[in-house]
Amino acid sequence: MLSALAKKNSRAVLNLLAEKEEGLHFGDIKKELGIDGRVLTDTLNAFLDFGLVTRKAEDESKRMSKVFYKITIRGLEALKLYVYSDKIEAGEFDGKKSNNVSINLNDNKNHGLQIIGNNIQNLHVKK
């Protein structure tokens, strides 16, 4: 799912669908965001695969019916990942600004490793 969310226009598409609870037609999404049709198709198909959006044709009996997309609860939850990403990039955690990010890892030999990154410019590894 992260690969789908990391694509160039993914955040914009999900945000737009979240703003329009009733959903949007493919053409409206394309026009609103100025995205190439093929790129939008690939993005929406990835979202469908992960259950982030639903797809429904206006008239299933017509071959060229307008397709309507709507964000799911899972899609709304996925939008929170962008918020967390923004906080990490800004160095904000629990409302506090910090230049250090601490990550605890465990290697295969059961030795705990601690990696402390200072704005990811300097990396210190402690055993």
Beta strands, then each sheet from edge to edge (+ up, - down):
strand 1: 24-25
strand 2: 53-57
strand 3: 67-71
strand 4: 92-93
strand 5: 96-97
strand 6: 100-106
strand 7: 112-118
strand 8: 122-126
sheet 1: 1+ 3- 2+
sheet 2: 4+ 5-
sheet 3: 6+ 7- 8+
end
